[in-house]
Amino acid sequence: MEGQLDDKVICITGASRGLGAAMAYAFDAAGATLVLGARNQQELSQVAADCRNAVAVRCDVRDSVDVNALVQVAVWRSMDRRRRCLPRTSTWWWTPT
């Protein structure tokens, strides 16, 4: 699976534990650049440290300011790559404006 997502940036919410962390590890193994968000900064930072190319952004998805900050980091990290944002329950697709 390694290398399949080398040119992709993937944003995952709820990435500090459980399904979110599992998704982070799986996408990391596939070579993606990760932008990880969660409320628990300490646990989130550990998951990001375990990955090869990840950044941790404290994010409460109930707060639009936090979500905007997370998406901004993802956009800046991706620049001209295909963009994907994956919350644990659904997939969001966006394109630059």
Secondary structure, DSSP 8 states (H G I E B T S, - for coil): -TTTTTT-EEEEESTTSHHHHHHHHHHHHTT-EEEEEES-HHHHHHHHHHSSSEEEEE--TT-HHHHHHHHHHHHHHHTTS-EEEE-SS--B-----
